[in-house]
Amino acid sequence: MAASDAAKEGRSLLELANNILNKEVKTINISVDNRAAELWTRQPCQPSKTKQIDISYHHIRDEVAKGRIKVIPVPSRVPG
């Protein structure tokens, strides 16, 4: 759900950047520390384990498929 909210903000920032910078910014990167959430954004099908996720959060998959948003996995723990 957090990645989906970040995608909404990212989409707005993408439009803002295109208007302010007068050049075409094509992709916004979103870092995600949850491997399952990162995989979910790229899967075309909906596994039974994610059926409880409200449809309003599914737009991130469309944005990833269109290439407007790139989800980047990051480690959850800081080494050390």
PDB file of N, CA, C and O in Angstrom:
ATOM      1  N   MET A   1       0.821  -1.185   0.000  1.00  0.00           N
ATOM      2  CA  MET A   1       0.000   0.000   0.000  1.00  0.00           C
ATOM      3  C   MET A   1       0.872   1.258   0.000  1.00  0.00           C
ATOM      4  O   MET A   1       0.536   2.262  -0.628  1.00  0.00           O
ATOM      5  N   ALA A   2       1.992   1.184   0.714  1.00  0.00           N
ATOM      6  CA  ALA A   2       2.892   2.338   0.742  1.00  0.00           C
ATOM      7  C   ALA A   2       3.503   2.584  -0.633  1.00  0.00           C
ATOM      8  O   ALA A   2       3.656   3.732  -1.051  1.00  0.00           O
ATOM      9  N   ALA A   3       3.852   1.510  -1.336  1.00  0.00           N
ATOM     10  CA  ALA A   3       4.417   1.659  -2.678  1.00  0.00           C
ATOM     11  C   ALA A   3       3.391   2.271  -3.624  1.00  0.00           C
ATOM     12  O   ALA A   3       3.739   3.076  -4.487  1.00  0.00           O
ATOM     13  N   SER A   4       2.136   1.892  -3.463  1.00  0.00           N
ATOM     14  CA  SER A   4       1.079   2.445  -4.290  1.00  0.00           C
ATOM     15  C   SER A   4       0.900   3.940  -4.029  1.00  0.00           C
ATOM     16  O   SER A   4       0.736   4.722  -4.966  1.00  0.00           O
ATOM     17  N   ASP A   5       0.931   4.333  -2.764  1.00  0.00           N
ATOM     18  CA  ASP A   5       0.831   5.756  -2.431  1.00  0.00           C
ATOM     19  C   ASP A   5       2.039   6.522  -2.968  1.00  0.00           C
ATOM     20  O   ASP A   5       1.903   7.644  -3.458  1.00  0.00           O
ATOM     21  N   ALA A   6       3.210   5.915  -2.874  1.00  0.00           N
ATOM     22  CA  ALA A   6       4.410   6.557  -3.421  1.00  0.00           C
ATOM     23  C   ALA A   6       4.307   6.701  -4.938  1.00  0.00           C
ATOM     24  O   ALA A   6       4.784   7.681  -5.510  1.00  0.00           O
ATOM     25  N   ALA A   7       3.682   5.720  -5.580  1.00  0.00           N
ATOM     26  CA  ALA A   7       3.500   5.795  -7.033  1.00  0.00           C
ATOM     27  C   ALA A   7       2.585   6.948  -7.417  1.00  0.00           C
ATOM     28  O   ALA A   7       2.818   7.621  -8.421  1.00  0.00           O
ATOM     29  N   LYS A   8       1.542   7.179  -6.618  1.00  0.00           N
ATOM     30  CA  LYS A   8       0.647   8.314  -6.889  1.00  0.00           C
ATOM     31  C   LYS A   8       1.419   9.624  -6.796  1.00  0.00           C
ATOM     32  O   LYS A   8       1.290  10.493  -7.659  1.00  0.00           O
ATOM     33  N   GLU A   9       2.219   9.759  -5.750  1.00  0.00           N
ATOM     34  CA  GLU A   9       3.037  10.962  -5.586  1.00  0.00           C
ATOM     35  C   GLU A   9       4.066  11.068  -6.715  1.00  0.00           C
ATOM     36  O   GLU A   9       4.315  12.150  -7.246  1.00  0.00           O
ATOM     37  N   GLY A  10       4.653   9.927  -7.068  1.00  0.00           N
ATOM     38  CA  GLY A  10       5.647   9.905  -8.141  1.00  0.00           C
ATOM     39  C   GLY A  10       5.074  10.342  -9.469  1.00  0.00           C
ATOM     40  O   GLY A  10       5.721  11.063 -10.228  1.00  0.00           O
ATOM     41  N   ARG A  11       3.864   9.908  -9.747  1.00  0.00           N
ATOM     42  CA  ARG A  11       3.210  10.293 -11.001  1.00  0.00           C
ATOM     43  C   ARG A  11       2.991  11.802 -11.041  1.00  0.00           C
ATOM     44  O   ARG A  11       3.181  12.432 -12.081  1.00  0.00           O
ATOM     45  N   SER A  12       2.591  12.379  -9.912  1.00  0.00           N
ATOM     46  CA  SER A  12       2.414  13.837  -9.844  1.00  0.00           C
ATOM     47  C   SER A  12       3.746  14.556 -10.007  1.00  0.00           C
ATOM     48  O   SER A  12       3.830  15.567 -10.705  1.00  0.00           O
ATOM     49  N   LEU A  13       4.785  14.035  -9.364  1.00  0.00           N
ATOM     50  CA  LEU A  13       6.110  14.650  -9.481  1.00  0.00           C
ATOM     51  C   LEU A  13       6.664  14.531 -10.890  1.00  0.00           C
ATOM     52  O   LEU A  13       7.380  15.418 -11.355  1.00  0.00           O
ATOM     53  N   LEU A  14       6.339  13.447 -11.567  1.00  0.00           N
ATOM     54  CA  LEU A  14       6.768  13.261 -12.948  1.00  0.00           C
ATOM     55  C   LEU A  14       6.177  14.353 -13.836  1.00  0.00           C
ATOM     56  O   LEU A  14       6.881  14.934 -14.662  1.00  0.00           O
ATOM     57  N   GLU A  15       4.894  14.630 -13.666  1.00  0.00           N
ATOM     58  CA  GLU A  15       4.257  15.695 -14.442  1.00  0.00           C
ATOM     59  C   GLU A  15       4.831  17.062 -14.081  1.00  0.00           C
ATOM     60  O   GLU A  15       5.060  17.894 -14.958  1.00  0.00           O
ATOM     61  N   LEU A  16       5.062  17.290 -12.801  1.00  0.00           N
ATOM     62  CA  LEU A  16       5.638  18.555 -12.353  1.00  0.00           C
ATOM     63  C   LEU A  16       7.038  18.756 -12.929  1.00  0.00           C
ATOM     64  O   LEU A  16       7.367  19.844 -13.403  1.00  0.00           O
ATOM     65  N   ALA A  17       7.852  17.718 -12.889  1.00  0.00           N
ATOM     66  CA  ALA A  17       9.209  17.803 -13.428  1.00  0.00           C
ATOM     67  C   ALA A  17       9.191  18.099 -14.923  1.00  0.00           C
ATOM     68  O   ALA A  17       9.995  18.890 -15.416  1.00  0.00           O
ATOM     69  N   ASN A  18       8.276  17.464 -15.637  1.00  0.00           N
ATOM     70  CA  ASN A  18       8.176  17.715 -17.076  1.00  0.00           C
ATOM     71  C   ASN A  18       7.773  19.152 -17.363  1.00  0.00           C
ATOM     72  O   ASN A  18       8.253  19.747 -18.327  1.00  0.00           O
ATOM     73  N   ASN A  19       6.898  19.717 -16.540  1.00  0.00           N
ATOM     74  CA  ASN A  19       6.456  21.102 -16.748  1.00  0.00           C
ATOM     75  C   ASN A  19       7.520  22.115 -16.352  1.00  0.00           C
ATOM     76  O   ASN A  19       7.710  23.115 -17.045  1.00  0.00           O
ATOM     77  N   ILE A  20       8.213  21.873 -15.252  1.00  0.00           N
ATOM     78  CA  ILE A  20       9.194  22.842 -14.757  1.00  0.00           C
ATOM     79  C   ILE A  20      10.504  22.788 -15.533  1.00  0.00           C
ATOM     80  O   ILE A  20      11.068  23.827 -15.876  1.00  0.00           O
ATOM     81  N   LEU A  21      10.983  21.593 -15.807  1.00  0.00           N
ATOM     82  CA  LEU A  21      12.290  21.444 -16.441  1.00  0.00           C
ATOM     83  C   LEU A  21      12.252  21.603 -17.957  1.00  0.00           C
ATOM     84  O   LEU A  21      13.296  21.724 -18.598  1.00  0.00           O
ATOM     85  N   ASN A  22      11.061  21.603 -18.526  1.00  0.00           N
ATOM     86  CA  ASN A  22      10.904  21.703 -19.976  1.00  0.00           C
ATOM     87  C   ASN A  22      11.684  20.622 -20.726  1.00  0.00           C
ATOM     88  O   ASN A  22      12.146  20.837 -21.847  1.00  0.00           O
ATOM     89  N   LYS A  23      11.818  19.482 -20.100  1.00  0.00           N
ATOM     90  CA  LYS A  23      12.370  18.315 -20.788  1.00  0.00           C
ATOM     91  C   LYS A  23      11.606  17.099 -20.307  1.00  0.00           C
ATOM     92  O   LYS A  23      11.023  17.111 -19.223  1.00  0.00           O
ATOM     93  N   GLU A  24      11.609  16.074 -21.093  1.00  0.00           N
ATOM     94  CA  GLU A  24      10.789  14.918 -20.786  1.00  0.00           C
ATOM     95  C   GLU A  24      11.496  13.974 -19.819  1.00  0.00           C
ATOM     96  O   GLU A  24      12.500  13.348 -20.157  1.00  0.00           O
ATOM     97  N   VAL A  25      10.952  13.888 -18.617  1.00  0.00           N
ATOM     98  CA  VAL A  25      11.405  12.917 -17.625  1.00  0.00           C
ATOM     99  C   VAL A  25      10.463  11.734 -17.765  1.00  0.00           C
ATOM    100  O   VAL A  25       9.250  11.884 -17.615  1.00  0.00           O
ATOM    101  N   LYS A  26      11.010  10.558 -18.051  1.00  0.00           N
ATOM    102  CA  LYS A  26      10.158   9.422 -18.384  1.00  0.00           C
ATOM    103  C   LYS A  26       9.881   8.478 -17.230  1.00  0.00           C
ATOM    104  O   LYS A  26       8.853   7.800 -17.223  1.00  0.00           O
ATOM    105  N   THR A  27      10.779   8.418 -16.251  1.00  0.00           N
ATOM    106  CA  THR A  27      10.642   7.410 -15.204  1.00  0.00           C
ATOM    107  C   THR A  27      10.938   7.981 -13.828  1.00  0.00           C
ATOM    108  O   THR A  27      11.850   8.790 -13.656  1.00  0.00           O
ATOM    109  N   ILE A  28      10.162   7.551 -12.863  1.00  0.00           N
ATOM    110  CA  ILE A  28      10.404   7.856 -11.458  1.00  0.00           C
ATOM    111  C   ILE A  28      10.786   6.534 -10.782  1.00  0.00           C
ATOM    112  O   ILE A  28      10.120   5.518 -10.979  1.00  0.00           O
ATOM    113  N   ASN A  29      11.855   6.552  -9.990  1.00  0.00           N
ATOM    114  CA  ASN A  29      12.287   5.367  -9.252  1.00  0.00           C
ATOM    115  C   ASN A  29      11.684   5.380  -7.856  1.00  0.00           C
ATOM    116  O   ASN A  29      11.708   6.400  -7.168  1.00  0.00           O
ATOM    117  N   ILE A  30      11.144   4.239  -7.443  1.00  0.00           N
ATOM    118  CA  ILE A  30      10.617   4.074  -6.094  1.00  0.00           C
ATOM    119  C   ILE A  30      11.354   2.905  -5.461  1.00  0.00           C
ATOM    120  O   ILE A  30      11.365   1.800  -6.003  1.00  0.00           O
ATOM    121  N   SER A  31      11.966   3.153  -4.317  1.00  0.00           N
ATOM    122  CA  SER A  31      12.698   2.104  -3.597  1.00  0.00           C
ATOM    123  C   SER A  31      11.755   1.392  -2.638  1.00  0.00           C
ATOM    124  O   SER A  31      11.013   2.029  -1.890  1.00  0.00           O
ATOM    125  N   VAL A  32      11.793   0.067  -2.668  1.00  0.00           N
ATOM    126  CA  VAL A  32      10.921  -0.757  -1.836  1.00  0.00           C
ATOM    127  C   VAL A  32      11.780  -1.775  -1.097  1.00  0.00           C
ATOM    128  O   VAL A  32      12.622  -2.438  -1.703  1.00  0.00           O
ATOM    129  N   ASP A  33      11.568  -1.901   0.218  1.00  0.00           N
ATOM    130  CA  ASP A  33      12.355  -2.863   0.996  1.00  0.00           C
ATOM    131  C   ASP A  33      11.588  -4.157   1.261  1.00  0.00           C
ATOM    132  O   ASP A  33      12.020  -4.972   2.077  1.00  0.00           O
ATOM    133  N   ASN A  34      10.469  -4.353   0.592  1.00  0.00           N
ATOM    134  CA  ASN A  34       9.671  -5.562   0.756  1.00  0.00           C
ATOM    135  C   ASN A  34       9.688  -6.318  -0.568  1.00  0.00           C
ATOM    136  O   ASN A  34       9.110  -5.869  -1.557  1.00  0.00           O
ATOM    137  N   ARG A  35      10.349  -7.458  -0.576  1.00  0.00           N
ATOM    138  CA  ARG A  35      10.518  -8.235  -1.812  1.00  0.00           C
ATOM    139  C   ARG A  35       9.174  -8.669  -2.404  1.00  0.00           C
ATOM    140  O   ARG A  35       8.995  -8.635  -3.621  1.00  0.00           O
ATOM    141  N   ALA A  36       8.243  -9.070  -1.561  1.00  0.00           N
ATOM    142  CA  ALA A  36       6.938  -9.500  -2.057  1.00  0.00           C
ATOM    143  C   ALA A  36       6.198  -8.342  -2.718  1.00  0.00           C
ATOM    144  O   ALA A  36       5.573  -8.526  -3.762  1.00  0.00           O
ATOM    145  N   ALA A  37       6.260  -7.156  -2.128  1.00  0.00           N
ATOM    146  CA  ALA A  37       5.601  -5.987  -2.716  1.00  0.00           C
ATOM    147  C   ALA A  37       6.252  -5.615  -4.039  1.00  0.00           C
ATOM    148  O   ALA A  37       5.565  -5.242  -4.990  1.00  0.00           O
ATOM    149  N   GLU A  38       7.562  -5.715  -4.101  1.00  0.00           N
ATOM    150  CA  GLU A  38       8.281  -5.394  -5.342  1.00  0.00           C
ATOM    151  C   GLU A  38       7.908  -6.379  -6.449  1.00  0.00           C
ATOM    152  O   GLU A  38       7.702  -5.970  -7.592  1.00  0.00           O
ATOM    153  N   LEU A  39       7.820  -7.655  -6.128  1.00  0.00           N
ATOM    154  CA  LEU A  39       7.422  -8.657  -7.117  1.00  0.00           C
ATOM    155  C   LEU A  39       5.970  -8.470  -7.546  1.00  0.00           C
ATOM    156  O   LEU A  39       5.636  -8.668  -8.714  1.00  0.00           O
ATOM    157  N   TRP A  40       5.117  -8.093  -6.616  1.00  0.00           N
ATOM    158  CA  TRP A  40       3.691  -7.916  -6.909  1.00  0.00           C
ATOM    159  C   TRP A  40       3.477  -6.827  -7.955  1.00  0.00           C
ATOM    160  O   TRP A  40       2.548  -6.917  -8.758  1.00  0.00           O
ATOM    161  N   THR A  41       4.322  -5.802  -7.956  1.00  0.00           N
ATOM    162  CA  THR A  41       4.150  -4.713  -8.919  1.00  0.00           C
ATOM    163  C   THR A  41       4.445  -5.152 -10.346  1.00  0.00           C
ATOM    164  O   THR A  41       4.016  -4.501 -11.298  1.00  0.00           O
ATOM    165  N   ARG A  42       5.177  -6.252 -10.499  1.00  0.00           N
ATOM    166  CA  ARG A  42       5.553  -6.702 -11.849  1.00  0.00           C
ATOM    167  C   ARG A  42       4.755  -7.892 -12.341  1.00  0.00           C
ATOM    168  O   ARG A  42       4.862  -8.234 -13.519  1.00  0.00           O
ATOM    169  N   GLN A  43       3.961  -8.541 -11.504  1.00  0.00           N
ATOM    170  CA  GLN A  43       3.232  -9.743 -11.909  1.00  0.00           C
ATOM    171  C   GLN A  43       1.922  -9.381 -12.602  1.00  0.00           C
ATOM    172  O   GLN A  43       1.142  -8.583 -12.084  1.00  0.00           O
ATOM    173  N   PRO A  44       1.681  -9.970 -13.778  1.00  0.00           N
ATOM    174  CA  PRO A  44       0.446  -9.659 -14.495  1.00  0.00           C
ATOM    175  C   PRO A  44      -0.790 -10.321 -13.884  1.00  0.00           C
ATOM    176  O   PRO A  44      -1.904  -9.824 -14.055  1.00  0.00           O
ATOM    177  N   CYS A  45      -0.605 -11.429 -13.177  1.00  0.00           N
ATOM    178  CA  CYS A  45      -1.747 -12.123 -12.589  1.00  0.00           C
ATOM    179  C   CYS A  45      -1.869 -11.746 -11.119  1.00  0.00           C
ATOM    180  O   CYS A  45      -0.960 -11.155 -10.537  1.00  0.00           O
ATOM    181  N   GLN A  46      -3.000 -12.096 -10.533  1.00  0.00           N
ATOM    182  CA  GLN A  46      -3.241 -11.770  -9.134  1.00  0.00           C
ATOM    183  C   GLN A  46      -3.311 -13.057  -8.332  1.00  0.00           C
ATOM    184  O   GLN A  46      -4.327 -13.750  -8.374  1.00  0.00           O
ATOM    185  N   PRO A  47      -2.247 -13.395  -7.599  1.00  0.00           N
ATOM    186  CA  PRO A  47      -2.274 -14.605  -6.798  1.00  0.00           C
ATOM    187  C   PRO A  47      -3.312 -14.511  -5.681  1.00  0.00           C
ATOM    188  O   PRO A  47      -3.696 -13.415  -5.273  1.00  0.00           O
ATOM    189  N   SER A  48      -3.758 -15.657  -5.195  1.00  0.00           N
ATOM    190  CA  SER A  48      -4.797 -15.679  -4.164  1.00  0.00           C
ATOM    191  C   SER A  48      -4.367 -14.997  -2.873  1.00  0.00           C
ATOM    192  O   SER A  48      -5.220 -14.531  -2.118  1.00  0.00           O
ATOM    193  N   LYS A  49      -3.067 -14.927  -2.601  1.00  0.00           N
ATOM    194  CA  LYS A  49      -2.595 -14.298  -1.371  1.00  0.00           C
ATOM    195  C   LYS A  49      -2.752 -12.782  -1.390  1.00  0.00           C
ATOM    196  O   LYS A  49      -2.692 -12.150  -0.335  1.00  0.00           O
ATOM    197  N   THR A  50      -2.947 -12.192  -2.547  1.00  0.00           N
ATOM    198  CA  THR A  50      -3.072 -10.729  -2.628  1.00  0.00           C
ATOM    199  C   THR A  50      -4.498 -10.288  -2.939  1.00  0.00           C
ATOM    200  O   THR A  50      -4.723  -9.113  -3.229  1.00  0.00           O
ATOM    201  N   LYS A  51      -5.460 -11.196  -2.886  1.00  0.00           N
ATOM    202  CA  LYS A  51      -6.815 -10.805  -3.253  1.00  0.00           C
ATOM    203  C   LYS A  51      -7.455  -9.849  -2.245  1.00  0.00           C
ATOM    204  O   LYS A  51      -8.461  -9.215  -2.563  1.00  0.00           O
ATOM    205  N   GLN A  52      -6.901  -9.732  -1.048  1.00  0.00           N
ATOM    206  CA  GLN A  52      -7.452  -8.801  -0.068  1.00  0.00           C
ATOM    207  C   GLN A  52      -7.019  -7.367  -0.329  1.00  0.00           C
ATOM    208  O   GLN A  52      -7.553  -6.447   0.290  1.00  0.00           O
ATOM    209  N   ILE A  53      -6.070  -7.154  -1.224  1.00  0.00           N
ATOM    210  CA  ILE A  53      -5.600  -5.802  -1.534  1.00  0.00           C
ATOM    211  C   ILE A  53      -6.665  -5.085  -2.351  1.00  0.00           C
ATOM    212  O   ILE A  53      -7.106  -5.583  -3.387  1.00  0.00           O
ATOM    213  N   ASP A  54      -7.069  -3.925  -1.882  1.00  0.00           N
ATOM    214  CA  ASP A  54      -8.112  -3.153  -2.528  1.00  0.00           C
ATOM    215  C   ASP A  54      -7.690  -2.776  -3.947  1.00  0.00           C
ATOM    216  O   ASP A  54      -6.510  -2.543  -4.210  1.00  0.00           O
ATOM    217  N   ILE A  55      -8.646  -2.719  -4.841  1.00  0.00           N
ATOM    218  CA  ILE A  55      -8.380  -2.431  -6.253  1.00  0.00           C
ATOM    219  C   ILE A  55      -7.729  -1.059  -6.451  1.00  0.00           C
ATOM    220  O   ILE A  55      -7.043  -0.838  -7.449  1.00  0.00           O
ATOM    221  N   SER A  56      -7.940  -0.140  -5.511  1.00  0.00           N
ATOM    222  CA  SER A  56      -7.364   1.195  -5.655  1.00  0.00           C
ATOM    223  C   SER A  56      -5.844   1.197  -5.571  1.00  0.00           C
ATOM    224  O   SER A  56      -5.205   2.182  -5.941  1.00  0.00           O
ATOM    225  N   TYR A  57      -5.260   0.104  -5.087  1.00  0.00           N
ATOM    226  CA  TYR A  57      -3.803   0.023  -4.998  1.00  0.00           C
ATOM    227  C   TYR A  57      -3.171  -0.649  -6.220  1.00  0.00           C
ATOM    228  O   TYR A  57      -1.946  -0.741  -6.304  1.00  0.00           O
ATOM    229  N   HIS A  58      -3.972  -1.110  -7.147  1.00  0.00           N
ATOM    230  CA  HIS A  58      -3.456  -1.858  -8.298  1.00  0.00           C
ATOM    231  C   HIS A  58      -2.903  -0.965  -9.404  1.00  0.00           C
ATOM    232  O   HIS A  58      -2.281  -1.472 -10.338  1.00  0.00           O
ATOM    233  N   HIS A  59      -3.110   0.346  -9.326  1.00  0.00           N
ATOM    234  CA  HIS A  59      -2.649   1.238 -10.396  1.00  0.00           C
ATOM    235  C   HIS A  59      -1.124   1.224 -10.542  1.00  0.00           C
ATOM    236  O   HIS A  59      -0.608   1.510 -11.622  1.00  0.00           O
ATOM    237  N   ILE A  60      -0.406   0.898  -9.482  1.00  0.00           N
ATOM    238  CA  ILE A  60       1.059   0.882  -9.564  1.00  0.00           C
ATOM    239  C   ILE A  60       1.524  -0.146 -10.586  1.00  0.00           C
ATOM    240  O   ILE A  60       2.540   0.057 -11.251  1.00  0.00           O
ATOM    241  N   ARG A  61       0.796  -1.239 -10.718  1.00  0.00           N
ATOM    242  CA  ARG A  61       1.170  -2.263 -11.704  1.00  0.00           C
ATOM    243  C   ARG A  61       1.066  -1.702 -13.122  1.00  0.00           C
ATOM    244  O   ARG A  61       1.908  -1.994 -13.971  1.00  0.00           O
ATOM    245  N   ASP A  62       0.040  -0.904 -13.372  1.00  0.00           N
ATOM    246  CA  ASP A  62      -0.114  -0.280 -14.688  1.00  0.00           C
ATOM    247  C   ASP A  62       1.022   0.695 -14.967  1.00  0.00           C
ATOM    248  O   ASP A  62       1.556   0.745 -16.075  1.00  0.00           O
ATOM    249  N   GLU A  63       1.385   1.469 -13.948  1.00  0.00           N
ATOM    250  CA  GLU A  63       2.463   2.448 -14.119  1.00  0.00           C
ATOM    251  C   GLU A  63       3.807   1.763 -14.368  1.00  0.00           C
ATOM    252  O   GLU A  63       4.615   2.246 -15.161  1.00  0.00           O
ATOM    253  N   VAL A  64       4.044   0.648 -13.694  1.00  0.00           N
ATOM    254  CA  VAL A  64       5.278  -0.121 -13.910  1.00  0.00           C
ATOM    255  C   VAL A  64       5.269  -0.713 -15.322  1.00  0.00           C
ATOM    256  O   VAL A  64       6.284  -0.679 -16.018  1.00  0.00           O
ATOM    257  N   ALA A  65       4.132  -1.249 -15.737  1.00  0.00           N
ATOM    258  CA  ALA A  65       4.031  -1.836 -17.079  1.00  0.00           C
ATOM    259  C   ALA A  65       4.231  -0.784 -18.176  1.00  0.00           C
ATOM    260  O   ALA A  65       4.789  -1.089 -19.230  1.00  0.00           O
ATOM    261  N   LYS A  66       3.779   0.445 -17.935  1.00  0.00           N
ATOM    262  CA  LYS A  66       3.936   1.523 -18.907  1.00  0.00           C
ATOM    263  C   LYS A  66       5.336   2.130 -18.882  1.00  0.00           C
ATOM    264  O   LYS A  66       5.694   2.899 -19.774  1.00  0.00           O
ATOM    265  N   GLY A  67       6.131   1.789 -17.865  1.00  0.00           N
ATOM    266  CA  GLY A  67       7.491   2.297 -17.780  1.00  0.00           C
ATOM    267  C   GLY A  67       7.611   3.655 -17.112  1.00  0.00           C
ATOM    268  O   GLY A  67       8.693   4.244 -17.121  1.00  0.00           O
ATOM    269  N   ARG A  68       6.547   4.164 -16.541  1.00  0.00           N
ATOM    270  CA  ARG A  68       6.596   5.465 -15.866  1.00  0.00           C
ATOM    271  C   ARG A  68       7.226   5.359 -14.479  1.00  0.00           C
ATOM    272  O   ARG A  68       7.825   6.313 -13.982  1.00  0.00           O
ATOM    273  N   ILE A  69       7.080   4.182 -13.860  1.00  0.00           N
ATOM    274  CA  ILE A  69       7.621   3.961 -12.518  1.00  0.00           C
ATOM    275  C   ILE A  69       8.489   2.720 -12.547  1.00  0.00           C
ATOM    276  O   ILE A  69       8.130   1.697 -13.129  1.00  0.00           O
ATOM    277  N   LYS A  70       9.637   2.837 -11.904  1.00  0.00           N
ATOM    278  CA  LYS A  70      10.548   1.702 -11.769  1.00  0.00           C
ATOM    279  C   LYS A  70      10.688   1.416 -10.283  1.00  0.00           C
ATOM    280  O   LYS A  70      11.087   2.286  -9.509  1.00  0.00           O
ATOM    281  N   VAL A  71      10.359   0.193  -9.891  1.00  0.00           N
ATOM    282  CA  VAL A  71      10.452  -0.209  -8.488  1.00  0.00           C
ATOM    283  C   VAL A  71      11.812  -0.866  -8.274  1.00  0.00           C
ATOM    284  O   VAL A  71      12.157  -1.847  -8.934  1.00  0.00           O
ATOM    285  N   ILE A  72      12.566  -0.311  -7.348  1.00  0.00           N
ATOM    286  CA  ILE A  72      13.922  -0.782  -7.079  1.00  0.00           C
ATOM    287  C   ILE A  72      13.977  -1.430  -5.702  1.00  0.00           C
ATOM    288  O   ILE A  72      13.664  -0.778  -4.706  1.00  0.00           O
ATOM    289  N   PRO A  73      14.371  -2.702  -5.625  1.00  0.00           N
ATOM    290  CA  PRO A  73      14.464  -3.345  -4.304  1.00  0.00           C
ATOM    291  C   PRO A  73      15.694  -2.846  -3.526  1.00  0.00           C
ATOM    292  O   PRO A  73      16.769  -2.657  -4.094  1.00  0.00           O
ATOM    293  N   VAL A  74      15.512  -2.645  -2.248  1.00  0.00           N
ATOM    294  CA  VAL A  74      16.608  -2.255  -1.361  1.00  0.00           C
ATOM    295  C   VAL A  74      16.607  -3.195  -0.158  1.00  0.00           C
ATOM    296  O   VAL A  74      15.554  -3.712   0.215  1.00  0.00           O
ATOM    297  N   PRO A  75      17.766  -3.425   0.453  1.00  0.00           N
ATOM    298  CA  PRO A  75      17.781  -4.324   1.613  1.00  0.00           C
ATOM    299  C   PRO A  75      17.065  -3.696   2.813  1.00  0.00           C
ATOM    300  O   PRO A  75      17.114  -2.483   3.018  1.00  0.00           O
ATOM    301  N   SER A  76      16.408  -4.538   3.590  1.00  0.00           N
ATOM    302  CA  SER A  76      15.682  -4.059   4.772  1.00  0.00           C
ATOM    303  C   SER A  76      16.618  -3.716   5.909  1.00  0.00           C
ATOM    304  O   SER A  76      16.357  -2.792   6.680  1.00  0.00           O
ATOM    305  N   ARG A  77      17.694  -4.447   6.016  1.00  0.00           N
ATOM    306  CA  ARG A  77      18.640  -4.239   7.104  1.00  0.00           C
ATOM    307  C   ARG A  77      19.866  -3.489   6.642  1.00  0.00           C
ATOM    308  O   ARG A  77      20.308  -3.602   5.499  1.00  0.00           O
ATOM    309  N   VAL A  78      20.393  -2.730   7.559  1.00  0.00           N
ATOM    310  CA  VAL A  78      21.660  -2.049   7.305  1.00  0.00           C
ATOM    311  C   VAL A  78      22.764  -2.976   7.760  1.00  0.00           C
ATOM    312  O   VAL A  78      22.775  -3.388   8.920  1.00  0.00           O
ATOM    313  N   PRO A  79      23.709  -3.325   6.868  1.00  0.00           N
ATOM    314  CA  PRO A  79      24.785  -4.228   7.291  1.00  0.00           C
ATOM    315  C   PRO A  79      25.642  -3.590   8.372  1.00  0.00           C
ATOM    316  O   PRO A  79      25.868  -2.380   8.381  1.00  0.00           O
ATOM    317  N   GLY A  80      26.107  -4.425   9.275  1.00  0.00           N
ATOM    318  CA  GLY A  80      27.031  -3.878  10.253  1.00  0.00           C
ATOM    319  C   GLY A  80      26.899  -4.402  11.585  1.00  0.00           C
ATOM    320  O   GLY A  80      27.639  -4.000  12.482  1.00  0.00           O
TER     321      GLY A  80
END
